[in-house]
Amino acid sequence: MNGTVLKINKESRTGRIGYYISLFGAALVLLWIGIFKFTPTEAEGIKHLVENHFLTFFVYDIVSVQTVSDAIGAIEIIIALLLLFSVKFASLRKYAAIGMIVTFLMTISYLFTTPGIWRMVDGVPVTDFFILKDLMLLGFGLMILNEKNDHK
């Protein structure tokens, strides 16, 4: 039995529409969440994720909760802008993709490093589902990194 091979034809109208919906959707999510990181509510909301991660557990010993959140927000906004500007400047696409991949690998890893993030509800394991959206965004970042720079 042969599996299917996904080949996105960006020369077709539906391929272009799908690509740009994904690009602008990813940029919107990154921009919106990045802006929200500058609020005290979000800074407190991500604290338990950051302080329990093996790569970031120490940052609150150096800077404040809000400063950490602001830095993460700035990174997310920069990646969103790189994505948006990559529509006109293809050379930025690679940097946007790398930023997306690193960012979303990090956020997905919180599912494995944060105590209590998984719980049982009516016999079904559930988590903070907002992190699961990053699986799709990680996939899109990998697709962008893999594509040739001749995209129109």
CNS distance restraints for C-alpha pairs under 8 A (distance, minus, plus):
assign (resid   8 and name CA) (resid  15 and name CA) 6.03 0.50 0.50
assign (resid   9 and name CA) (resid  15 and name CA) 5.35 0.50 0.50
assign (resid   9 and name CA) (resid  16 and name CA) 7.73 0.50 0.50
assign (resid  10 and name CA) (resid  14 and name CA) 7.73 0.50 0.50
assign (resid  10 and name CA) (resid  15 and name CA) 4.51 0.50 0.50
assign (resid  10 and name CA) (resid  16 and name CA) 4.81 0.50 0.50
assign (resid  10 and name CA) (resid  19 and name CA) 7.43 0.50 0.50
assign (resid  10 and name CA) (resid 151 and name CA) 7.63 0.50 0.50
assign (resid  11 and name CA) (resid  15 and name CA) 6.75 0.50 0.50
assign (resid  11 and name CA) (resid  16 and name CA) 6.72 0.50 0.50
assign (resid  12 and name CA) (resid  16 and name CA) 6.29 0.50 0.50
assign (resid  13 and name CA) (resid  17 and name CA) 6.11 0.50 0.50
assign (resid  14 and name CA) (resid  18 and name CA) 5.96 0.50 0.50
assign (resid  15 and name CA) (resid  19 and name CA) 6.08 0.50 0.50
assign (resid  16 and name CA) (resid  20 and name CA) 6.16 0.50 0.50
assign (resid  17 and name CA) (resid  21 and name CA) 6.02 0.50 0.50
assign (resid  18 and name CA) (resid  22 and name CA) 6.12 0.50 0.50
assign (resid  19 and name CA) (resid  23 and name CA) 6.11 0.50 0.50
assign (resid  20 and name CA) (resid  24 and name CA) 5.86 0.50 0.50
assign (resid  20 and name CA) (resid  25 and name CA) 8.00 0.50 0.50
assign (resid  21 and name CA) (resid  25 and name CA) 5.67 0.50 0.50
assign (resid  22 and name CA) (resid  26 and name CA) 5.93 0.50 0.50
assign (resid  22 and name CA) (resid 140 and name CA) 7.42 0.50 0.50
assign (resid  23 and name CA) (resid  27 and name CA) 6.16 0.50 0.50
assign (resid  23 and name CA) (resid  83 and name CA) 6.82 0.50 0.50
assign (resid  23 and name CA) (resid  84 and name CA) 7.62 0.50 0.50
assign (resid  24 and name CA) (resid  28 and name CA) 5.97 0.50 0.50
assign (resid  24 and name CA) (resid  83 and name CA) 7.82 0.50 0.50
assign (resid  24 and name CA) (resid  84 and name CA) 7.03 0.50 0.50
assign (resid  25 and name CA) (resid  29 and name CA) 6.18 0.50 0.50
assign (resid  26 and name CA) (resid  30 and name CA) 6.13 0.50 0.50
assign (resid  26 and name CA) (resid  80 and name CA) 7.37 0.50 0.50
assign (resid  26 and name CA) (resid 137 and name CA) 6.59 0.50 0.50
assign (resid  27 and name CA) (resid  31 and name CA) 5.93 0.50 0.50
assign (resid  27 and name CA) (resid  79 and name CA) 7.62 0.50 0.50
assign (resid  27 and name CA) (resid  80 and name CA) 4.35 0.50 0.50
assign (resid  27 and name CA) (resid  81 and name CA) 7.15 0.50 0.50
assign (resid  27 and name CA) (resid  83 and name CA) 6.15 0.50 0.50
assign (resid  27 and name CA) (resid  84 and name CA) 6.61 0.50 0.50
assign (resid  28 and name CA) (resid  32 and name CA) 5.91 0.50 0.50
assign (resid  28 and name CA) (resid  80 and name CA) 7.10 0.50 0.50
assign (resid  29 and name CA) (resid  33 and name CA) 5.98 0.50 0.50
assign (resid  30 and name CA) (resid  34 and name CA) 5.67 0.50 0.50
assign (resid  30 and name CA) (resid  76 and name CA) 5.37 0.50 0.50
assign (resid  30 and name CA) (resid  77 and name CA) 6.20 0.50 0.50
assign (resid  30 and name CA) (resid  79 and name CA) 7.29 0.50 0.50
assign (resid  30 and name CA) (resid  80 and name CA) 5.49 0.50 0.50
assign (resid  31 and name CA) (resid  35 and name CA) 6.09 0.50 0.50
assign (resid  31 and name CA) (resid  76 and name CA) 6.45 0.50 0.50
assign (resid  31 and name CA) (resid  77 and name CA) 4.94 0.50 0.50
assign (resid  31 and name CA) (resid  80 and name CA) 5.57 0.50 0.50
assign (resid  31 and name CA) (resid  81 and name CA) 7.89 0.50 0.50
assign (resid  32 and name CA) (resid  36 and name CA) 6.27 0.50 0.50
assign (resid  33 and name CA) (resid  37 and name CA) 6.30 0.50 0.50
assign (resid  33 and name CA) (resid  73 and name CA) 7.18 0.50 0.50
assign (resid  33 and name CA) (resid  76 and name CA) 7.50 0.50 0.50
assign (resid  34 and name CA) (resid  38 and name CA) 7.40 0.50 0.50
assign (resid  34 and name CA) (resid  72 and name CA) 7.17 0.50 0.50
assign (resid  34 and name CA) (resid  73 and name CA) 3.89 0.50 0.50
assign (resid  34 and name CA) (resid  74 and name CA) 6.35 0.50 0.50
assign (resid  34 and name CA) (resid  75 and name CA) 7.49 0.50 0.50
assign (resid  34 and name CA) (resid  76 and name CA) 4.97 0.50 0.50
assign (resid  34 and name CA) (resid  77 and name CA) 5.27 0.50 0.50
assign (resid  35 and name CA) (resid  39 and name CA) 7.86 0.50 0.50
assign (resid  35 and name CA) (resid  73 and name CA) 6.07 0.50 0.50
assign (resid  35 and name CA) (resid  74 and name CA) 7.88 0.50 0.50
assign (resid  35 and name CA) (resid  77 and name CA) 7.16 0.50 0.50
assign (resid  36 and name CA) (resid  42 and name CA) 6.36 0.50 0.50
assign (resid  36 and name CA) (resid  73 and name CA) 7.33 0.50 0.50
assign (resid  37 and name CA) (resid  42 and name CA) 5.30 0.50 0.50
assign (resid  37 and name CA) (resid  43 and name CA) 6.02 0.50 0.50
assign (resid  37 and name CA) (resid  69 and name CA) 5.35 0.50 0.50
assign (resid  37 and name CA) (resid  70 and name CA) 5.82 0.50 0.50
assign (resid  37 and name CA) (resid  72 and name CA) 7.06 0.50 0.50
assign (resid  37 and name CA) (resid  73 and name CA) 4.90 0.50 0.50
assign (resid  38 and name CA) (resid  42 and name CA) 7.27 0.50 0.50
assign (resid  38 and name CA) (resid  43 and name CA) 7.12 0.50 0.50
assign (resid  38 and name CA) (resid  66 and name CA) 7.26 0.50 0.50
assign (resid  38 and name CA) (resid  69 and name CA) 6.45 0.50 0.50
assign (resid  38 and name CA) (resid  70 and name CA) 5.10 0.50 0.50
assign (resid  38 and name CA) (resid  73 and name CA) 6.51 0.50 0.50
assign (resid  39 and name CA) (resid  43 and name CA) 6.29 0.50 0.50
assign (resid  39 and name CA) (resid  66 and name CA) 7.85 0.50 0.50
assign (resid  40 and name CA) (resid  44 and name CA) 6.17 0.50 0.50
assign (resid  40 and name CA) (resid  66 and name CA) 6.55 0.50 0.50
assign (resid  41 and name CA) (resid  45 and name CA) 6.03 0.50 0.50
assign (resid  42 and name CA) (resid  46 and name CA) 6.17 0.50 0.50
assign (resid  42 and name CA) (resid  69 and name CA) 7.46 0.50 0.50
assign (resid  43 and name CA) (resid  47 and name CA) 6.31 0.50 0.50
assign (resid  43 and name CA) (resid  65 and name CA) 6.08 0.50 0.50
assign (resid  43 and name CA) (resid  66 and name CA) 5.40 0.50 0.50
assign (resid  43 and name CA) (resid  68 and name CA) 7.65 0.50 0.50
assign (resid  43 and name CA) (resid  69 and name CA) 5.03 0.50 0.50
assign (resid  43 and name CA) (resid  70 and name CA) 7.83 0.50 0.50
assign (resid  44 and name CA) (resid  48 and name CA) 7.86 0.50 0.50
assign (resid  44 and name CA) (resid  65 and name CA) 7.05 0.50 0.50
assign (resid  44 and name CA) (resid  66 and name CA) 7.86 0.50 0.50
assign (resid  46 and name CA) (resid  50 and name CA) 6.33 0.50 0.50
assign (resid  46 and name CA) (resid  69 and name CA) 7.63 0.50 0.50
assign (resid  47 and name CA) (resid  51 and name CA) 6.01 0.50 0.50
assign (resid  47 and name CA) (resid  65 and name CA) 6.84 0.50 0.50
assign (resid  48 and name CA) (resid  52 and name CA) 6.18 0.50 0.50
assign (resid  48 and name CA) (resid 114 and name CA) 7.18 0.50 0.50
assign (resid  49 and name CA) (resid  53 and name CA) 6.46 0.50 0.50
assign (resid  49 and name CA) (resid 110 and name CA) 6.11 0.50 0.50
assign (resid  49 and name CA) (resid 113 and name CA) 7.78 0.50 0.50
assign (resid  49 and name CA) (resid 114 and name CA) 5.76 0.50 0.50
assign (resid  50 and name CA) (resid  56 and name CA) 5.65 0.50 0.50
assign (resid  50 and name CA) (resid  57 and name CA) 6.04 0.50 0.50
assign (resid  51 and name CA) (resid  56 and name CA) 6.30 0.50 0.50
assign (resid  51 and name CA) (resid  57 and name CA) 4.17 0.50 0.50
assign (resid  51 and name CA) (resid  58 and name CA) 6.99 0.50 0.50
assign (resid  51 and name CA) (resid  59 and name CA) 7.65 0.50 0.50
assign (resid  51 and name CA) (resid  60 and name CA) 7.35 0.50 0.50
assign (resid  52 and name CA) (resid  56 and name CA) 7.50 0.50 0.50
assign (resid  52 and name CA) (resid  57 and name CA) 5.51 0.50 0.50
assign (resid  52 and name CA) (resid 113 and name CA) 6.24 0.50 0.50
assign (resid  52 and name CA) (resid 114 and name CA) 5.52 0.50 0.50
assign (resid  52 and name CA) (resid 115 and name CA) 7.53 0.50 0.50
assign (resid  53 and name CA) (resid  57 and name CA) 5.32 0.50 0.50
assign (resid  53 and name CA) (resid 110 and name CA) 6.76 0.50 0.50
assign (resid  53 and name CA) (resid 113 and name CA) 5.48 0.50 0.50
assign (resid  53 and name CA) (resid 114 and name CA) 6.77 0.50 0.50
assign (resid  54 and name CA) (resid 113 and name CA) 7.44 0.50 0.50
assign (resid  58 and name CA) (resid  62 and name CA) 7.20 0.50 0.50
assign (resid  59 and name CA) (resid  63 and name CA) 6.21 0.50 0.50
assign (resid  59 and name CA) (resid  68 and name CA) 7.39 0.50 0.50
assign (resid  60 and name CA) (resid  64 and name CA) 5.72 0.50 0.50
assign (resid  60 and name CA) (resid  65 and name CA) 6.24 0.50 0.50
assign (resid  60 and name CA) (resid  68 and name CA) 7.60 0.50 0.50
assign (resid  63 and name CA) (resid  67 and name CA) 6.23 0.50 0.50
assign (resid  63 and name CA) (resid  68 and name CA) 6.81 0.50 0.50
assign (resid  64 and name CA) (resid  68 and name CA) 6.39 0.50 0.50
assign (resid  65 and name CA) (resid  69 and name CA) 6.35 0.50 0.50
assign (resid  66 and name CA) (resid  70 and name CA) 5.97 0.50 0.50
assign (resid  67 and name CA) (resid  71 and name CA) 6.12 0.50 0.50
assign (resid  68 and name CA) (resid  72 and name CA) 6.31 0.50 0.50
assign (resid  69 and name CA) (resid  73 and name CA) 6.06 0.50 0.50
assign (resid  70 and name CA) (resid  74 and name CA) 6.07 0.50 0.50
assign (resid  71 and name CA) (resid  75 and name CA) 6.30 0.50 0.50
assign (resid  72 and name CA) (resid  76 and name CA) 6.29 0.50 0.50
assign (resid  73 and name CA) (resid  77 and name CA) 6.15 0.50 0.50
assign (resid  74 and name CA) (resid  78 and name CA) 6.11 0.50 0.50
assign (resid  75 and name CA) (resid  79 and name CA) 6.25 0.50 0.50
assign (resid  76 and name CA) (resid  80 and name CA) 6.21 0.50 0.50
assign (resid  76 and name CA) (resid 103 and name CA) 8.00 0.50 0.50
assign (resid  77 and name CA) (resid  81 and name CA) 6.19 0.50 0.50
assign (resid  78 and name CA) (resid  82 and name CA) 6.12 0.50 0.50
assign (resid  79 and name CA) (resid  83 and name CA) 6.20 0.50 0.50
assign (resid  79 and name CA) (resid  96 and name CA) 5.35 0.50 0.50
assign (resid  79 and name CA) (resid  99 and name CA) 6.06 0.50 0.50
assign (resid  79 and name CA) (resid 100 and name CA) 6.89 0.50 0.50
assign (resid  80 and name CA) (resid  84 and name CA) 6.27 0.50 0.50
assign (resid  80 and name CA) (resid  96 and name CA) 7.54 0.50 0.50
assign (resid  81 and name CA) (resid  85 and name CA) 5.99 0.50 0.50
assign (resid  82 and name CA) (resid  86 and name CA) 5.87 0.50 0.50
assign (resid  82 and name CA) (resid  92 and name CA) 6.00 0.50 0.50
assign (resid  82 and name CA) (resid  93 and name CA) 6.97 0.50 0.50
assign (resid  82 and name CA) (resid  95 and name CA) 7.21 0.50 0.50
assign (resid  82 and name CA) (resid  96 and name CA) 5.26 0.50 0.50
assign (resid  83 and name CA) (resid  87 and name CA) 7.11 0.50 0.50
assign (resid  83 and name CA) (resid  92 and name CA) 7.37 0.50 0.50
assign (resid  83 and name CA) (resid  93 and name CA) 6.38 0.50 0.50
assign (resid  83 and name CA) (resid  96 and name CA) 5.47 0.50 0.50
assign (resid  83 and name CA) (resid  97 and name CA) 8.00 0.50 0.50
assign (resid  85 and name CA) (resid  89 and name CA) 5.94 0.50 0.50
assign (resid  85 and name CA) (resid  92 and name CA) 7.09 0.50 0.50
assign (resid  86 and name CA) (resid  90 and name CA) 4.89 0.50 0.50
assign (resid  86 and name CA) (resid  91 and name CA) 6.86 0.50 0.50
assign (resid  86 and name CA) (resid  92 and name CA) 5.02 0.50 0.50
assign (resid  86 and name CA) (resid  93 and name CA) 5.07 0.50 0.50
assign (resid  86 and name CA) (resid  96 and name CA) 7.91 0.50 0.50
assign (resid  89 and name CA) (resid  93 and name CA) 7.64 0.50 0.50
assign (resid  90 and name CA) (resid 149 and name CA) 6.01 0.50 0.50
assign (resid  90 and name CA) (resid 150 and name CA) 7.84 0.50 0.50
assign (resid  90 and name CA) (resid 151 and name CA) 7.60 0.50 0.50
assign (resid  91 and name CA) (resid  95 and name CA) 7.95 0.50 0.50
assign (resid  91 and name CA) (resid 149 and name CA) 7.16 0.50 0.50
assign (resid  92 and name CA) (resid  96 and name CA) 6.31 0.50 0.50
assign (resid  93 and name CA) (resid  97 and name CA) 6.10 0.50 0.50
assign (resid  93 and name CA) (resid 144 and name CA) 6.88 0.50 0.50
assign (resid  93 and name CA) (resid 145 and name CA) 7.31 0.50 0.50
assign (resid  94 and name CA) (resid  98 and name CA) 6.20 0.50 0.50
assign (resid  94 and name CA) (resid 144 and name CA) 7.14 0.50 0.50
assign (resid  94 and name CA) (resid 145 and name CA) 5.51 0.50 0.50
assign (resid  95 and name CA) (resid  99 and name CA) 6.09 0.50 0.50
assign (resid  96 and name CA) (resid 100 and name CA) 6.10 0.50 0.50
assign (resid  96 and name CA) (resid 141 and name CA) 7.65 0.50 0.50
assign (resid  97 and name CA) (resid 101 and name CA) 6.10 0.50 0.50
assign (resid  97 and name CA) (resid 141 and name CA) 4.53 0.50 0.50
assign (resid  97 and name CA) (resid 142 and name CA) 6.61 0.50 0.50
assign (resid  97 and name CA) (resid 144 and name CA) 5.77 0.50 0.50
assign (resid  97 and name CA) (resid 145 and name CA) 5.28 0.50 0.50
assign (resid  98 and name CA) (resid 102 and name CA) 6.19 0.50 0.50
assign (resid  98 and name CA) (resid 141 and name CA) 7.06 0.50 0.50
assign (resid  98 and name CA) (resid 145 and name CA) 7.05 0.50 0.50
assign (resid  99 and name CA) (resid 103 and name CA) 5.96 0.50 0.50
assign (resid 100 and name CA) (resid 104 and name CA) 5.88 0.50 0.50
assign (resid 100 and name CA) (resid 137 and name CA) 7.24 0.50 0.50
assign (resid 100 and name CA) (resid 138 and name CA) 6.38 0.50 0.50
assign (resid 100 and name CA) (resid 141 and name CA) 5.45 0.50 0.50
assign (resid 101 and name CA) (resid 105 and name CA) 5.93 0.50 0.50
assign (resid 101 and name CA) (resid 138 and name CA) 5.42 0.50 0.50
assign (resid 101 and name CA) (resid 141 and name CA) 5.63 0.50 0.50
assign (resid 101 and name CA) (resid 142 and name CA) 6.74 0.50 0.50
assign (resid 102 and name CA) (resid 106 and name CA) 6.16 0.50 0.50
assign (resid 103 and name CA) (resid 107 and name CA) 6.31 0.50 0.50
assign (resid 104 and name CA) (resid 108 and name CA) 5.91 0.50 0.50
assign (resid 104 and name CA) (resid 134 and name CA) 5.51 0.50 0.50
assign (resid 104 and name CA) (resid 135 and name CA) 7.26 0.50 0.50
assign (resid 104 and name CA) (resid 137 and name CA) 7.02 0.50 0.50
assign (resid 104 and name CA) (resid 138 and name CA) 5.51 0.50 0.50
assign (resid 105 and name CA) (resid 109 and name CA) 6.11 0.50 0.50
assign (resid 105 and name CA) (resid 138 and name CA) 7.04 0.50 0.50
assign (resid 106 and name CA) (resid 110 and name CA) 6.86 0.50 0.50
assign (resid 107 and name CA) (resid 111 and name CA) 7.68 0.50 0.50
assign (resid 107 and name CA) (resid 131 and name CA) 6.61 0.50 0.50
assign (resid 107 and name CA) (resid 134 and name CA) 7.23 0.50 0.50
assign (resid 108 and name CA) (resid 112 and name CA) 7.85 0.50 0.50
assign (resid 108 and name CA) (resid 131 and name CA) 6.27 0.50 0.50
assign (resid 108 and name CA) (resid 132 and name CA) 7.09 0.50 0.50
assign (resid 108 and name CA) (resid 134 and name CA) 6.60 0.50 0.50
assign (resid 108 and name CA) (resid 135 and name CA) 7.24 0.50 0.50
assign (resid 109 and name CA) (resid 113 and name CA) 6.47 0.50 0.50
assign (resid 110 and name CA) (resid 114 and name CA) 5.59 0.50 0.50
assign (resid 111 and name CA) (resid 117 and name CA) 6.51 0.50 0.50
assign (resid 111 and name CA) (resid 118 and name CA) 7.65 0.50 0.50
assign (resid 111 and name CA) (resid 127 and name CA) 7.79 0.50 0.50
assign (resid 111 and name CA) (resid 131 and name CA) 7.72 0.50 0.50
assign (resid 117 and name CA) (resid 127 and name CA) 5.55 0.50 0.50
assign (resid 117 and name CA) (resid 128 and name CA) 6.57 0.50 0.50
assign (resid 118 and name CA) (resid 125 and name CA) 6.47 0.50 0.50
assign (resid 118 and name CA) (resid 126 and name CA) 5.64 0.50 0.50
assign (resid 118 and name CA) (resid 127 and name CA) 4.64 0.50 0.50
assign (resid 118 and name CA) (resid 128 and name CA) 7.64 0.50 0.50
assign (resid 119 and name CA) (resid 125 and name CA) 5.57 0.50 0.50
assign (resid 119 and name CA) (resid 126 and name CA) 5.51 0.50 0.50
assign (resid 119 and name CA) (resid 127 and name CA) 6.41 0.50 0.50
assign (resid 120 and name CA) (resid 124 and name CA) 5.34 0.50 0.50
assign (resid 120 and name CA) (resid 125 and name CA) 4.49 0.50 0.50
assign (resid 120 and name CA) (resid 126 and name CA) 6.04 0.50 0.50
assign (resid 121 and name CA) (resid 125 and name CA) 6.33 0.50 0.50
assign (resid 121 and name CA) (resid 126 and name CA) 6.66 0.50 0.50
assign (resid 128 and name CA) (resid 132 and name CA) 7.62 0.50 0.50
assign (resid 129 and name CA) (resid 133 and name CA) 7.22 0.50 0.50
assign (resid 130 and name CA) (resid 134 and name CA) 7.84 0.50 0.50
assign (resid 131 and name CA) (resid 135 and name CA) 7.94 0.50 0.50
assign (resid 132 and name CA) (resid 136 and name CA) 7.91 0.50 0.50
assign (resid 133 and name CA) (resid 137 and name CA) 6.68 0.50 0.50
assign (resid 134 and name CA) (resid 138 and name CA) 5.80 0.50 0.50
assign (resid 135 and name CA) (resid 139 and name CA) 6.27 0.50 0.50
assign (resid 136 and name CA) (resid 140 and name CA) 6.23 0.50 0.50
assign (resid 137 and name CA) (resid 141 and name CA) 6.15 0.50 0.50
assign (resid 138 and name CA) (resid 142 and name CA) 6.29 0.50 0.50
assign (resid 139 and name CA) (resid 143 and name CA) 6.25 0.50 0.50
assign (resid 140 and name CA) (resid 144 and name CA) 6.17 0.50 0.50
assign (resid 141 and name CA) (resid 145 and name CA) 6.17 0.50 0.50
assign (resid 142 and name CA) (resid 146 and name CA) 6.17 0.50 0.50
assign (resid 143 and name CA) (resid 147 and name CA) 6.25 0.50 0.50
assign (resid 147 and name CA) (resid 151 and name CA) 7.92 0.50 0.50
